[in-house]
Amino acid sequence: MKKIRVLVVEDHAVVREGLCRTLLLDGGMEVAGQAENGRKAVALAAALKPDVILMDIAMPRMNGLEATRQIVKAAPTSRIVVLSAHNDDAYVRAAEEAGAVGFILKQASSIDICAAIRKSQVSRTYFTTPGERAADSLANGAARRLEGPYRKRPLLTSRELEVLQLIAEGRANKETAAELGIGMKTVEKHREHLMEKLDIHDTAGLTRYAIGAGLVECDVKVCIL
């Protein structure tokens, strides 16, 4: 039987290595590649065309939700299963909106993780407890009122989301421009648009918004803002 080729995307090396071992021990899967951030994940997905992508959410350079949006376009045959430490329904909904076909918690067993990967090959969605209550609604296509950080979320472009994440990571405009391959004035324009759309007018506020939306992880530096 042909093995399922999986791209593992996780910024913490010890977690990523553990996931890879789990897949190899399963016997029916192989690790097609590994990525420690969303930007590398997009590039590898386009090049490798894996069957499934196991995707973390909070990662440096590009978060998993934005990476998922881009991979859906760059490698449409790959199925994306989001792996997250957050069990809030809002994150489940955000993952589904980005194009993921599954959502599973990092606290899940290796058996559940492998089951999610297999299920993604034959079904549109796969969710594990405690996200099952959200999955029922998503699978039926029912409209849900977003909760938490996604309530009344303004529509941001992919580029604006990338800039927002880099701002939250403490990158200066010059660093952001270099990272994204755009000019300083363009970065400044994106920053202005973000502040207007979100009605937030300082860097600390943008950072708090990015943390609340799950775009970056909360560390000591940003939590004291």
C-alpha positions as CSV (number, residue, x, y, z in Angstrom):
1,M,0.0,0.0,0.0
2,K,1.3,3.5,-0.9
3,K,2.4,5.4,2.2
4,I,0.9,8.8,3.0
5,R,3.5,11.5,2.5
6,V,3.4,14.1,5.3
7,L,5.0,17.5,5.6
8,V,5.5,18.3,9.3
9,V,5.4,22.1,10.1
10,E,6.3,23.0,13.7
11,D,8.7,25.6,15.0
12,H,9.8,23.7,18.1
13,A,12.4,21.2,17.1
14,V,11.7,18.7,19.9
15,V,8.0,18.6,19.1
16,R,8.7,18.4,15.3
17,E,11.1,15.5,15.9
18,G,8.5,13.7,18.1
19,L,5.8,14.1,15.4
20,C,8.2,12.7,12.8
21,R,8.9,9.7,14.9
22,T,5.2,9.1,15.5
23,L,4.6,9.1,11.7
24,L,7.4,6.7,11.0
25,L,6.3,4.3,13.8
26,D,2.9,4.2,12.2
27,G,4.2,2.3,9.2
28,G,1.7,3.7,6.8
29,M,3.2,7.1,6.5
30,E,6.5,8.8,5.6
31,V,7.9,12.2,6.3
32,A,8.1,14.1,3.0
33,G,9.8,17.1,4.7
34,Q,10.0,19.4,7.7
35,A,9.5,23.1,8.1
36,E,10.0,25.3,11.2
37,N,8.0,28.3,9.9
38,G,5.1,29.1,7.6
39,R,7.2,30.7,4.9
40,K,9.3,27.5,4.5
41,A,6.2,25.4,4.6
42,V,4.7,27.2,1.6
43,A,7.9,26.7,-0.4
44,L,8.2,23.0,0.5
45,A,4.5,22.4,-0.1
46,A,4.8,23.8,-3.6
47,A,7.9,21.8,-4.3
48,L,7.0,18.5,-2.7
49,K,3.3,18.3,-3.1
50,P,2.8,16.2,0.0
51,D,-0.5,14.3,0.6
52,V,-1.0,15.9,4.0
53,I,0.5,18.8,5.8
54,L,0.5,18.8,9.6
55,M,0.5,22.5,10.4
56,D,1.2,24.3,13.6
57,I,-0.5,27.8,14.1
58,A,1.9,30.1,16.0
59,M,5.2,30.2,14.2
60,P,7.8,32.9,13.4
61,R,8.1,34.6,10.0
62,M,4.6,33.3,8.9
63,N,1.9,31.8,11.1
64,G,0.2,28.5,10.2
65,L,-3.1,30.1,9.2
66,E,-1.6,32.4,6.6
67,A,0.6,29.5,5.4
68,T,-2.5,27.4,5.0
69,R,-4.2,30.1,2.9
70,Q,-1.2,30.3,0.6
71,I,-0.7,26.5,0.4
72,V,-4.3,26.0,-0.7
73,K,-3.4,28.0,-3.8
74,A,0.2,26.7,-4.3
75,A,-0.5,23.0,-3.7
76,P,-4.3,22.5,-3.9
77,T,-4.0,18.7,-3.8
78,S,-2.4,18.7,-0.3
79,R,-4.7,18.3,2.6
80,I,-3.9,20.4,5.7
81,V,-4.5,19.3,9.3
82,V,-3.9,22.0,11.8
83,L,-2.2,21.0,15.1
84,S,-2.7,23.5,17.9
85,A,-2.4,23.9,21.6
86,H,-5.6,26.1,21.6
87,N,-8.9,24.4,22.0
88,D,-11.1,27.5,21.5
89,D,-13.8,27.1,18.9
90,A,-12.6,30.4,17.3
91,Y,-9.3,28.8,16.4
92,V,-11.1,25.8,14.9
93,R,-13.2,28.2,12.8
94,A,-10.2,30.2,11.7
95,A,-8.4,27.1,10.6
96,E,-11.4,25.9,8.6
97,E,-11.8,29.4,7.0
98,A,-8.1,29.3,6.0
99,G,-8.7,26.0,4.1
100,A,-7.7,23.3,6.6
101,V,-9.6,20.1,6.5
102,G,-8.8,19.1,10.1
103,F,-8.0,20.4,13.5
104,I,-6.4,18.4,16.3
105,L,-4.9,19.4,19.6
106,K,-1.2,18.9,20.5
107,Q,-2.4,17.1,23.6
108,A,-3.9,14.4,21.4
109,S,-2.4,10.9,21.4
110,S,-0.2,9.6,18.5
111,I,-3.1,7.3,17.5
112,D,-5.5,10.3,17.2
113,I,-2.9,12.3,15.2
114,C,-2.4,9.5,12.7
115,A,-6.2,8.9,12.6
116,A,-6.6,12.6,11.7
117,I,-4.1,12.3,8.9
118,R,-5.8,9.2,7.5
119,K,-9.2,10.7,7.8
120,S,-8.1,13.8,5.9
121,Q,-7.5,11.6,2.8
122,V,-11.1,10.4,2.6
123,S,-13.2,13.1,4.3
124,R,-13.5,16.8,4.3
125,T,-13.1,17.4,8.0
126,Y,-11.7,15.7,11.1
127,F,-11.8,17.2,14.6
128,T,-11.0,15.8,18.0
129,T,-12.4,16.6,21.4
130,P,-12.9,19.3,22.7
131,G,-13.3,20.8,19.2
132,E,-16.0,18.3,18.2
133,R,-18.8,20.7,19.1
134,A,-17.3,23.2,16.5
135,A,-16.7,20.4,14.0
136,D,-20.3,19.4,13.8
137,S,-21.3,22.9,12.8
138,L,-18.4,23.3,10.3
139,A,-19.1,19.9,8.6
140,N,-22.7,20.9,8.1
141,G,-21.8,24.3,6.7
142,A,-23.8,26.0,9.4
143,A,-23.0,29.7,10.0
144,R,-21.5,30.5,13.4
145,R,-21.0,33.7,15.2
146,L,-17.3,34.0,15.8
147,E,-16.1,34.3,19.4
148,G,-12.9,35.5,21.1
149,P,-10.2,37.2,19.1
150,Y,-12.1,36.6,15.8
151,R,-15.3,38.4,16.7
152,K,-16.0,41.1,14.0
153,R,-12.6,40.5,12.6
154,P,-11.7,43.1,9.9
155,L,-10.8,41.6,6.5
156,L,-7.0,41.9,6.2
157,T,-5.1,41.0,3.1
158,S,-2.4,38.2,3.1
159,R,0.3,40.9,2.9
160,E,-1.2,42.9,5.8
161,L,-1.3,39.7,7.9
162,E,2.3,39.1,7.2
163,V,3.2,42.6,8.1
164,L,1.1,42.4,11.3
165,Q,2.9,39.2,12.4
166,L,6.4,40.8,11.8
167,I,5.3,43.9,13.8
168,A,4.2,41.7,16.7
169,E,7.6,39.8,16.5
170,G,9.3,43.2,17.1
171,R,10.7,43.7,13.6
172,A,11.5,47.2,12.5
173,N,10.2,48.5,9.2
174,K,13.6,48.0,7.6
175,E,13.7,44.3,8.7
176,T,10.1,43.8,7.6
177,A,10.9,45.2,4.2
178,A,13.9,42.9,3.8
179,E,12.0,39.8,5.0
180,L,9.1,40.4,2.5
181,G,11.1,41.8,-0.3
182,I,9.2,45.0,-0.5
183,G,10.1,48.7,-0.1
184,M,10.1,50.6,3.2
185,K,7.4,52.9,2.0
186,T,5.2,49.9,1.2
187,V,5.7,48.6,4.7
188,E,4.7,51.9,6.1
189,K,1.6,52.0,4.0
190,H,0.6,48.5,5.2
191,R,1.1,49.6,8.8
192,E,-1.1,52.6,8.2
193,H,-3.8,50.4,6.6
194,L,-3.6,47.9,9.6
195,M,-4.1,50.7,12.1
196,E,-7.0,52.1,10.1
197,K,-8.8,48.8,9.6
198,L,-8.3,47.6,13.2
199,D,-8.7,51.0,14.8
200,I,-5.5,50.5,16.7
201,H,-2.9,53.2,16.6
202,D,0.2,52.0,18.4
203,T,2.6,49.0,18.0
204,A,1.7,47.6,21.4
205,G,-2.0,47.4,20.4
206,L,-1.2,45.7,17.1
207,T,1.0,43.2,19.0
208,R,-1.8,42.4,21.5
209,Y,-4.2,42.0,18.6
210,A,-1.8,39.6,16.9
211,I,-1.4,37.5,20.1
212,G,-5.2,37.4,20.6
213,A,-5.7,36.2,17.0
214,G,-3.2,33.4,17.5
215,L,-0.7,34.8,14.9
216,V,2.2,34.8,17.4
217,E,2.9,33.1,20.7
218,C,2.8,35.2,23.9
219,D,6.2,35.4,25.5
220,V,7.5,37.5,28.4
221,K,8.5,40.4,26.2
222,V,5.1,40.9,24.5
223,C,2.9,39.9,27.5
224,I,4.0,42.9,29.5
225,L,2.9,45.4,26.9
